């Protein structure tokens, strides 16, 4: 399974890794770092993250824009700690 994480405000965050290969039963920790200069404007409850996931095979072209067409989309909640 290949995954990719997107945000509604991509210039406010560094997401690492923002995409990658996920093997069966594998767990991946994703680090999200806020990089906004003006934290007074920050409204975290308005920002959203989306995880796209799609099975891959040897013929998959993950660099193609068409690869993510029809991918399963998951909305995720993020907690500040």
VORO-869099 format. One line per field, with one value per residue (C-alpha): chain; residue number from 0; x, y negated, z. Coordinates in steps of 0.1 Angstrom, whole numbers, plus 2048, in hexadecimal, padded with zeros to 3 digits. Layout:
unit = [A; ...];
pos = [NUM; ...];
px = [X; ...];
py = [Y; ...];
pz = [Z; ...];
% end
This chain:
unit = [A; A; A; A; A; A; A; A; A; A; A; A; A; A; A; A; A; A; A; A; A; A; A; A; A; A; A; A; A; A; A; A; A; A; A; A; A; A; A; A; A; A; A; A; A; A; A; A; A; A; A; A; A; A; A; A; A; A; A; A; A; A; A; A; A; A; A; A; A; A; A; A; A; A; A; A; A; A; A; A; A];
pos = [0; 1; 2; 3; 4; 5; 6; 7; 8; 9; 10; 11; 12; 13; 14; 15; 16; 17; 18; 19; 20; 21; 22; 23; 24; 25; 26; 27; 28; 29; 30; 31; 32; 33; 34; 35; 36; 37; 38; 39; 40; 41; 42; 43; 44; 45; 46; 47; 48; 49; 50; 51; 52; 53; 54; 55; 56; 57; 58; 59; 60; 61; 62; 63; 64; 65; 66; 67; 68; 69; 70; 71; 72; 73; 74; 75; 76; 77; 78; 79; 80];
px = [800; 80D; 802; 804; 7FA; 7EC; 7E2; 7C9; 7E6; 806; 81B; 814; 822; 83F; 832; 84C; 84A; 82D; 82C; 839; 835; 822; 827; 80C; 809; 824; 81F; 82E; 832; 82B; 839; 826; 839; 828; 83D; 827; 838; 81A; 80A; 7EF; 7DF; 7E0; 7BF; 7C7; 7A3; 79F; 7BD; 7B7; 7CD; 7C4; 7D4; 7D2; 7D9; 7DB; 7E7; 805; 815; 834; 824; 818; 825; 823; 832; 815; 7F9; 7E1; 7ED; 7D9; 7B9; 7A0; 7B5; 7A5; 7A4; 7A4; 79F; 7B3; 7B3; 7D3; 7DA; 7F2; 80B];
py = [800; 7DE; 7BF; 79A; 77F; 75E; 73F; 723; 70B; 71B; 6FD; 6FD; 720; 737; 75B; 777; 78F; 780; 79F; 7C2; 7E8; 7FA; 81F; 835; 831; 816; 7F7; 7D5; 7B7; 796; 776; 756; 736; 714; 6F9; 6DB; 6BA; 6A8; 6BF; 6A5; 6AD; 6D3; 6E4; 709; 714; 707; 71B; 73E; 75B; 775; 797; 7A6; 7CB; 7E2; 806; 808; 823; 825; 811; 7F4; 7D2; 7BE; 79F; 79D; 784; 79F; 7B7; 7A6; 7A5; 7BB; 7C0; 7C6; 7A6; 7A5; 787; 787; 773; 764; 75D; 742; 74E];
pz = [800; 7F7; 80B; 808; 821; 817; 82B; 824; 82E; 821; 827; 84C; 853; 84C; 849; 84A; 83A; 825; 80F; 80E; 80B; 826; 829; 839; 85E; 85E; 874; 869; 87F; 86D; 87B; 875; 87E; 87D; 86C; 86C; 874; 882; 89C; 8A4; 883; 88A; 88B; 88E; 88E; 86A; 85C; 850; 846; 82C; 828; 805; 802; 7E4; 7DE; 7C7; 7B1; 79C; 780; 796; 78C; 7AD; 79D; 785; 78E; 783; 79E; 7B9; 7A4; 7B6; 7D5; 7F6; 80B; 831; 847; 867; 887; 894; 8B8; 8C3; 8DE];
% end
